[in-house]
Amino acid sequence: MTTNSPSRTAPSPRRAAWAGFIGTALEQYDFVIYGTASALVFSKLFFPNVSPAVGILASFSTYAVGFAARPLGGLFFSRYGDRLGRKWVLVMTLLLMGGSTLAIGFLPTYGHVGILAPILLLVCRMAQGLGAGAEQSGGATLLTETARPGRRGRTASLVMSGAALGTALGALAWILVQLLPHDALMSWGWRLVFASSLLVTVTALILRRKLQESPVFEEIKEEQGQEQGPPPAPVKEVFTRGRRPLLLVILMNVGSNAQSYTFQVFMASYLITTVGVAEDFPPKALLLGALCGSAAAFGFGVLSDRLGRRPVYGAIMVSLVVLPVPAFLALNTGSAVAITLVICLGFVLPAYGAVGVQTSWFPELFGSRYRYAGVTMGREISAVLGGGIAPLVAAGLQTAFGGSWIPIAAYMMLVAAISTWATVKAPETLDRDLTDPRDATATATPDAIRAPRQTTADGIPTQPGPGTKTAPEPRTQA
């Protein structure tokens, strides 16, 4: 039995999907072009007076700083995402990310201003991280709350399909500028890559300004001043009442995130310096991998709507425990086909397949009162512990162990095993009632956290959208 909430203009899932798609495309574009620049040019432009190995480590250190800033951005913006709305935060983070990426394209290099150059690079990178701290989580939360039951996985996964598009665009940008003569690339060509983010920023801003709030948040606004209204300090409530789902999100994401950025960032440096491939090859492999990742994110999201979040995500995590050793063996053959296959697997499984399930599962784990804050803090803390330090850890292990890949593979397997264990401990949340203020982990059984799914004769869900409320009587089994 359901009762409709007060009438309001129904938000368009299609418009919300496009806004999330384009916004995360910009975020990932910013991060990919920076990561690729760290592997290809930044060590020479901003850290020229050190050895090549130390220069790579220094470049990856500035890359890691962006991830370190993400939880700070999450802390700041998620506070307002659960109070002022998802749309407001998504507009602000978009402007911050786009502006800082554009600024990198105008920075002076070490040859012009000395030590001030890497300092300015560090500041811009921190601004990128602050903006990214609430971007993907905000998009995933808004789409999950806007989609109807039975379609949340596929709808929310479009956030990661957009991220894959951003990766593809970033790789394509580097492919094009690498057609320039080397001197032109090192003097002004790399700046064009960062300046090009302006176009994506303007496009995403136009879409997001027309975006409507999610129906779940609108219901929360109507309850302000009542017992179940939005908390005055959602971040504080996450750490006091939502610790269990927060810890689960951190542990479930750390493995896929670490492997994701190992494949996307570290592998480019490894292929060039260790395997000996040409510098123009990694961006081409990244482009193909990103296209495969875009399809994988949507495909795994659809699969999670059919089979459940936990079994699909668990299967991906188990595969990530096994993947690193054969991946490095294939990379070291030097075969273009083998290398491309490994990069594509890196995109299909940890980079986008896993996160295609996360985009609906993680919001469903938290109650309605602090969902935005919970998802943001969980993802961004794990991003620091995972992807933020993964390229730096991998490069450090390679240097410490004389260029051996075995310690890197062991590290990748360890973090994936941690995420596999956390997945087993997490509850299934398929079709959960998103207006429920309780966390999914607070319920006794998986059936207790599902909203009743009514279907037509053709099996199509007919339950009203996420803006409806469930009557207080006991829910029937899904």
C-alpha positions as CSV (number, residue, x, y, z in Angstrom):
1,M,0.0,0.0,0.0
2,T,1.4,3.4,-0.9
3,T,0.3,7.0,-0.5
4,N,1.3,9.6,-2.9
5,S,3.2,12.6,-1.7
6,P,1.9,16.1,-2.5
7,S,1.8,16.8,-6.2
8,R,4.8,18.4,-7.8
9,T,6.3,18.5,-11.2
10,A,7.9,15.1,-11.7
11,P,11.6,15.2,-12.4
12,S,12.8,13.9,-15.7
13,P,15.0,10.8,-15.2
14,R,16.3,11.4,-18.7
15,R,17.5,14.9,-18.0
16,A,18.9,13.8,-14.7
17,A,20.8,11.0,-16.5
18,W,22.2,13.4,-19.0
19,A,23.3,15.9,-16.3
20,G,25.0,13.2,-14.4
21,F,26.6,11.7,-17.5
22,I,28.1,15.0,-18.7
23,G,29.2,16.1,-15.2
24,T,31.1,12.9,-14.4
25,A,32.6,13.0,-17.9
26,L,34.2,16.3,-17.0
27,E,35.4,15.1,-13.6
28,Q,37.1,12.0,-15.2
29,Y,38.4,14.0,-18.1
30,D,40.1,16.3,-15.6
31,F,41.6,13.5,-13.7
32,V,42.7,11.4,-16.7
33,I,44.4,14.2,-18.5
34,Y,46.3,15.1,-15.3
35,G,47.2,11.5,-14.7
36,T,48.5,11.1,-18.2
37,A,50.4,14.3,-18.0
38,S,52.0,13.1,-14.8
39,A,53.3,10.0,-16.6
40,L,54.3,11.8,-19.9
41,V,55.3,15.4,-19.4
42,F,55.0,16.8,-15.9
43,S,58.2,15.3,-14.6
44,K,60.1,17.2,-17.3
45,L,58.2,20.4,-17.0
46,F,57.8,20.8,-13.3
47,F,60.5,18.6,-11.8
48,P,63.4,18.8,-14.3
49,N,66.4,18.7,-11.9
50,V,65.9,15.2,-10.6
51,S,66.4,11.7,-12.0
52,P,63.6,10.3,-14.3
53,A,62.5,7.9,-11.6
54,V,62.3,10.6,-8.9
55,G,60.5,12.9,-11.4
56,I,57.8,10.3,-11.9
57,L,57.4,9.8,-8.2
58,A,57.1,13.6,-7.7
59,S,54.5,13.8,-10.5
60,F,52.5,11.0,-9.0
61,S,52.8,12.7,-5.6
62,T,51.0,15.8,-6.9
63,Y,48.5,13.4,-8.4
64,A,47.9,11.8,-5.0
65,V,47.4,15.3,-3.4
66,G,44.2,15.6,-5.5
67,F,42.8,12.5,-3.9
68,A,43.9,13.6,-0.5
69,A,41.8,16.8,-1.0
70,R,38.7,14.8,-2.1
71,P,37.5,13.9,1.4
72,L,37.8,17.6,2.4
73,G,35.7,18.5,-0.5
74,G,33.3,15.7,0.4
75,L,33.1,17.0,4.0
76,F,32.3,20.5,2.9
77,F,29.9,19.9,0.0
78,S,28.0,16.9,1.4
79,R,27.1,19.0,4.3
80,Y,25.0,21.1,1.9
81,G,24.0,18.2,-0.4
82,D,21.8,16.9,2.4
83,R,20.5,20.3,3.4
84,L,20.3,22.5,0.3
85,G,20.0,19.8,-2.3
86,R,21.9,17.6,-4.7
87,K,21.6,20.1,-7.7
88,W,23.2,23.0,-5.9
89,V,26.2,21.0,-5.0
90,L,26.6,19.5,-8.5
91,V,26.7,23.0,-10.0
92,M,29.3,24.2,-7.5
93,T,31.6,21.2,-7.9
94,L,31.4,21.5,-11.6
95,L,32.6,25.1,-11.6
96,L,35.4,24.3,-9.2
97,M,36.7,21.4,-11.2
98,G,36.4,23.0,-14.5
99,G,38.0,26.3,-13.4
100,S,41.0,24.6,-11.7
101,T,41.6,22.3,-14.8
102,L,41.6,25.4,-17.0
103,A,44.0,27.1,-14.7
104,I,46.6,24.3,-15.1
105,G,46.8,25.0,-18.8
106,F,48.0,28.5,-18.0
107,L,50.6,27.7,-15.3
108,P,54.3,28.7,-15.8
109,T,56.7,25.8,-15.7
110,Y,59.8,25.3,-13.6
111,G,62.0,26.9,-16.3
112,H,60.1,30.1,-16.0
113,V,59.5,30.6,-12.2
114,G,61.4,27.8,-10.5
115,I,60.0,26.2,-7.4
116,L,56.9,28.3,-7.6
117,A,55.7,26.2,-10.6
118,P,55.2,22.9,-8.8
119,I,53.6,24.8,-5.9
120,L,51.0,26.3,-8.2
121,L,50.5,23.0,-9.8
122,L,49.8,21.5,-6.3
123,V,47.3,24.3,-5.5
124,C,45.4,23.6,-8.8
125,R,45.4,19.9,-8.2
126,M,44.0,20.4,-4.7
127,A,41.2,22.5,-6.1
128,Q,40.4,19.7,-8.6
129,G,40.3,17.3,-5.7
130,L,38.0,19.5,-3.6
131,G,35.5,19.7,-6.5
132,A,35.7,16.0,-7.3
133,G,35.1,15.1,-3.7
134,A,31.3,15.3,-4.1
135,E,30.8,15.0,-7.8
136,Q,30.4,11.3,-8.6
137,S,28.6,10.6,-5.3
138,G,26.2,13.5,-5.9
139,G,25.4,12.3,-9.4
140,A,24.9,8.7,-8.2
141,T,22.7,9.7,-5.3
142,L,20.5,12.0,-7.5
143,L,20.0,9.4,-10.2
144,T,19.4,6.6,-7.7
145,E,16.7,8.7,-6.0
146,T,15.2,9.7,-9.3
147,A,15.0,6.3,-11.0
148,R,12.1,4.0,-10.3
149,P,12.6,0.6,-8.6
150,G,13.8,-2.1,-10.9
151,R,15.8,0.5,-13.0
152,R,18.1,2.1,-10.4
153,G,21.1,0.1,-11.4
154,R,21.0,0.9,-15.1
155,T,20.1,4.5,-14.5
156,A,22.7,5.3,-11.9
157,S,25.4,3.4,-13.9
158,L,25.1,6.2,-16.5
159,V,27.2,8.2,-14.1
160,M,30.1,5.8,-14.7
161,S,29.4,5.6,-18.4
162,G,29.9,9.4,-18.4
163,A,33.1,8.9,-16.5
164,A,34.3,6.4,-19.2
165,L,33.5,9.0,-21.9
166,G,35.6,11.5,-20.0
167,T,38.5,9.0,-20.0
168,A,38.0,8.4,-23.7
169,L,38.0,12.1,-24.4
170,G,41.1,12.6,-22.2
171,A,43.0,9.8,-24.1
172,L,41.8,11.2,-27.4
173,A,43.1,14.7,-26.5
174,W,46.5,13.3,-25.7
175,I,46.6,11.2,-28.9
176,L,45.9,14.4,-30.9
177,V,48.5,16.6,-29.2
178,Q,51.1,13.9,-29.5
179,L,50.9,14.3,-33.3
180,L,52.7,17.7,-32.7
181,P,56.5,17.9,-32.9
182,H,58.0,17.1,-29.5
183,D,59.1,20.7,-28.9
184,A,55.7,22.1,-29.6
185,L,54.1,19.4,-27.4
186,M,56.4,20.4,-24.5
187,S,56.0,24.1,-24.9
188,W,52.3,24.7,-25.7
189,G,50.6,21.5,-26.9
190,W,50.1,20.1,-23.4
191,R,48.3,23.4,-22.4
192,L,45.7,22.8,-25.1
193,V,44.6,19.6,-23.4
194,F,43.8,21.4,-20.1
195,A,42.3,24.4,-21.8
196,S,39.9,22.1,-23.7
197,S,38.0,21.4,-20.4
198,L,36.3,24.7,-20.9
199,L,34.0,23.3,-23.5
200,V,32.9,20.3,-21.4
201,T,32.4,22.6,-18.4
202,V,30.1,25.0,-20.2
203,T,28.0,22.1,-21.7
204,A,27.6,20.4,-18.3
205,L,26.7,23.7,-16.6
206,I,23.9,24.3,-19.1
207,L,22.4,20.9,-18.4
208,R,22.7,21.1,-14.6
209,R,21.1,24.5,-14.3
210,K,17.9,23.0,-15.8
211,L,18.1,20.0,-13.5
212,Q,15.3,19.3,-10.9
213,E,15.9,18.0,-7.4
214,S,15.4,14.3,-6.7
215,P,11.8,13.5,-5.4
216,V,13.4,11.8,-2.3
217,F,15.1,15.1,-1.3
218,E,11.9,17.0,-2.0
219,E,10.1,14.8,0.5
220,I,12.8,15.4,3.1
221,K,12.5,19.2,2.6
222,E,8.8,18.9,3.3
223,E,9.6,17.2,6.6
224,Q,11.8,20.0,7.9
225,G,11.0,20.8,11.4
226,Q,9.6,17.4,12.1
227,E,11.3,14.5,13.7
228,Q,12.3,12.8,10.5
229,G,13.5,16.0,8.7
230,P,17.0,16.4,7.4
231,P,19.7,16.5,10.1
232,P,21.4,19.9,10.8
233,A,24.8,18.2,10.5
234,P,24.6,15.2,8.1
235,V,28.3,14.5,8.2
236,K,28.3,14.3,12.0
237,E,25.3,11.9,11.8
238,V,27.2,9.7,9.4
239,F,30.1,9.2,11.8
240,T,27.7,8.8,14.8
241,R,24.9,6.7,13.4
242,G,26.0,5.5,10.0
243,R,29.5,4.1,10.9
244,R,28.7,0.6,9.7
245,P,27.6,1.3,6.2
246,L,30.3,3.9,6.0
247,L,33.0,1.3,6.8
248,L,31.5,-1.1,4.4
249,V,31.6,1.4,1.6
250,I,35.2,2.3,2.3
251,L,36.3,-1.3,2.3
252,M,34.3,-2.3,-0.7
253,N,35.6,0.5,-2.8
254,V,39.3,0.6,-1.8
255,G,40.2,-2.5,-3.8
256,S,38.5,-1.6,-7.1
257,N,39.6,2.0,-6.8
258,A,43.3,1.1,-6.2
259,Q,43.3,-1.3,-9.2
260,S,41.4,1.2,-11.3
261,Y,44.0,3.9,-11.0
262,T,46.8,1.5,-11.2
263,F,45.6,0.5,-14.7
264,Q,44.6,4.0,-15.7
265,V,47.7,5.9,-14.5
266,F,50.6,3.7,-13.4
267,M,50.4,1.4,-16.3
268,A,51.2,4.2,-18.8
269,S,54.5,4.9,-17.0
270,Y,55.2,1.1,-16.6
271,L,54.7,0.4,-20.3
272,I,57.0,3.2,-21.4
273,T,59.8,2.9,-18.9
274,T,59.8,-0.8,-18.3
275,V,58.2,-2.6,-21.2
276,G,59.6,-0.1,-23.7
277,V,56.5,0.7,-25.7
278,A,56.3,4.0,-27.6
279,E,55.0,7.0,-25.8
280,D,52.1,7.4,-28.1
281,F,50.8,3.9,-27.5
282,P,49.3,4.1,-23.9
283,P,46.8,6.8,-24.8
284,K,45.5,4.7,-27.7
285,A,45.1,1.7,-25.4
286,L,43.4,3.9,-22.8
287,L,40.9,5.2,-25.4
288,L,39.8,1.7,-26.4
289,G,39.7,0.6,-22.8
290,A,37.5,3.6,-21.9
291,L,35.0,2.7,-24.6
292,C,34.8,-0.8,-23.3
293,G,34.4,0.5,-19.8
294,S,31.5,2.7,-20.7
295,A,29.6,-0.3,-22.0
296,A,30.7,-2.4,-19.0
297,A,29.4,0.2,-16.4
298,F,25.9,0.1,-18.0
299,G,26.0,-3.6,-18.5
300,F,26.9,-4.4,-14.9
301,G,24.3,-1.9,-13.7
302,V,21.6,-3.7,-15.7
303,L,22.8,-7.0,-14.4
304,S,22.6,-5.8,-10.8
305,D,18.9,-4.9,-11.4
306,R,18.3,-8.5,-12.4
307,L,20.5,-10.5,-10.1
308,G,21.1,-8.2,-7.1
309,R,23.9,-5.8,-6.1
310,R,25.9,-8.2,-4.0
311,P,26.3,-11.2,-6.3
312,V,27.3,-9.1,-9.3
313,Y,29.8,-7.0,-7.3
314,G,31.2,-10.0,-5.5
315,A,31.9,-11.8,-8.8
316,I,33.9,-8.7,-10.0
317,M,35.9,-8.5,-6.7
318,V,36.9,-12.2,-6.9
319,S,38.1,-11.7,-10.5
320,L,40.2,-8.7,-9.3
321,V,42.0,-11.0,-6.8
322,V,43.0,-13.2,-9.7
323,L,43.7,-10.6,-12.4
324,P,47.0,-8.9,-11.5
325,V,49.5,-11.8,-12.1
326,P,48.3,-12.8,-15.6
327,A,47.9,-9.1,-16.4
328,F,51.6,-8.4,-15.7
329,L,52.7,-11.5,-17.5
330,A,50.8,-10.4,-20.6
331,L,52.1,-6.8,-20.4
332,N,55.7,-7.9,-20.2
333,T,55.4,-9.8,-23.5
334,G,55.4,-6.4,-25.2
335,S,52.6,-7.6,-27.5
336,A,50.3,-4.7,-28.6
337,V,47.3,-7.1,-28.6
338,A,48.1,-8.5,-25.1
339,I,48.7,-5.0,-23.7
340,T,45.5,-3.7,-25.1
341,L,43.5,-6.7,-23.8
342,V,44.9,-6.1,-20.3
343,I,44.1,-2.4,-20.3
344,C,40.6,-3.1,-21.5
345,L,40.1,-5.7,-18.7
346,G,41.3,-3.0,-16.3
347,F,38.6,-0.7,-17.5
348,V,35.9,-3.3,-17.7
349,L,36.3,-4.7,-14.2
350,P,37.8,-2.4,-11.6
351,A,37.5,1.0,-13.3
352,Y,33.9,0.9,-14.5
353,G,32.3,-2.5,-14.1
354,A,32.6,-2.4,-10.3
355,V,31.6,1.2,-10.0
356,G,28.7,0.7,-12.3
357,V,27.2,-1.4,-9.5
358,Q,28.4,0.9,-6.7
359,T,26.4,3.9,-8.1
360,S,23.1,2.3,-7.0
361,W,24.3,0.0,-4.2
362,F,26.1,2.6,-2.1
363,P,23.2,5.1,-2.0
364,E,20.8,2.3,-1.1
365,L,23.0,1.3,1.9
366,F,22.3,4.7,3.7
367,G,19.1,6.1,5.1
368,S,17.5,9.1,3.6
369,R,18.6,11.6,6.3
370,Y,22.3,11.6,5.4
371,R,22.6,9.6,2.2
372,Y,24.6,12.1,0.2
373,A,27.1,12.6,3.1
374,G,27.4,8.9,3.7
375,V,28.1,8.0,0.1
376,T,30.5,10.9,-0.4
377,M,32.6,10.3,2.7
378,G,32.8,6.5,2.1
379,R,33.8,6.8,-1.5
380,E,36.3,9.7,-1.0
381,I,38.0,8.2,2.1
382,S,38.5,5.0,0.2
383,A,39.7,6.9,-2.9
384,V,42.5,8.3,-0.8
385,L,43.4,4.9,0.5
386,G,43.0,3.3,-2.8
387,G,43.4,5.2,-6.1
388,G,45.0,8.2,-4.6
389,I,48.1,6.4,-3.4
390,A,48.0,3.4,-5.8
391,P,50.2,4.9,-8.6
392,L,52.6,6.2,-6.0
393,V,52.7,2.9,-4.1
394,A,53.2,1.0,-7.4
395,A,56.0,3.2,-8.5
396,G,57.6,3.0,-5.1
397,L,57.5,-0.8,-5.0
398,Q,58.9,-1.0,-8.5
399,T,61.8,1.2,-7.5
400,A,62.4,-0.5,-4.2
401,F,62.4,-4.0,-5.7
402,G,64.6,-3.4,-8.7
403,G,61.9,-3.0,-11.2
404,S,60.0,-6.3,-10.3
405,W,56.3,-6.4,-10.9
406,I,55.6,-9.1,-8.3
407,P,55.3,-6.7,-5.3
408,I,52.9,-4.5,-7.3
409,A,50.7,-7.5,-8.2
410,A,50.7,-8.6,-4.6
411,Y,49.6,-5.2,-3.5
412,M,46.7,-5.2,-6.1
413,M,45.6,-8.7,-4.9
414,L,45.6,-7.7,-1.3
415,V,43.4,-4.6,-1.7
416,A,41.0,-6.7,-3.9
417,A,40.8,-9.4,-1.2
418,I,39.8,-6.8,1.4
419,S,37.0,-5.5,-0.8
420,T,35.8,-9.1,-1.4
421,W,35.6,-9.7,2.3
422,A,33.6,-6.5,2.8
423,T,31.2,-7.4,0.0
424,V,30.3,-10.7,1.7
425,K,29.5,-8.7,4.9
426,A,27.3,-6.1,3.1
427,P,23.5,-6.5,2.8
428,E,21.5,-6.8,-0.4
429,T,19.6,-3.6,-1.1
430,L,17.9,-4.2,-4.5
431,D,14.7,-2.2,-4.7
432,R,15.0,-0.8,-1.2
433,D,12.6,2.0,-0.1
434,L,14.8,5.1,-0.4
435,T,12.5,7.2,1.8
436,D,13.4,5.0,4.8
437,P,15.5,7.0,7.2
438,R,17.2,3.8,8.5
439,D,20.4,2.4,7.1
440,A,20.2,-0.9,5.2
441,T,22.5,-2.5,7.7
442,A,20.1,-1.7,10.6
443,T,17.4,-4.1,9.2
444,A,17.1,-7.7,10.3
445,T,16.8,-9.4,7.0
446,P,17.3,-8.5,3.3
447,D,13.6,-8.7,2.7
448,A,13.0,-6.1,5.3
449,I,14.9,-3.5,3.4
450,R,13.1,-3.9,0.1
451,A,10.2,-1.8,-1.0
452,P,7.3,-3.9,-2.4
453,R,7.6,-4.3,-6.1
454,Q,4.3,-4.4,-8.0
455,T,4.5,-5.5,-11.6
456,T,2.3,-5.6,-14.6
457,A,1.4,-8.8,-16.4
458,D,4.5,-8.3,-18.5
459,G,6.7,-8.1,-15.4
460,I,7.3,-4.4,-15.6
461,P,7.5,-2.6,-12.2
462,T,4.5,-0.4,-11.6
463,Q,5.4,0.9,-8.1
464,P,5.2,4.7,-8.0
465,G,8.4,6.6,-8.3
466,P,10.9,7.2,-5.5
467,G,9.0,10.3,-4.3
468,T,6.2,8.1,-2.8
469,K,5.9,7.0,0.8
470,T,5.2,3.6,2.1
471,A,2.4,3.2,4.6
472,P,3.6,2.2,8.1
473,E,2.1,-1.3,8.0
474,P,4.6,-4.1,7.5
475,R,6.0,-4.4,4.0
476,T,5.4,-7.5,2.0
477,Q,8.2,-9.7,0.7
478,A,9.7,-8.4,-2.5
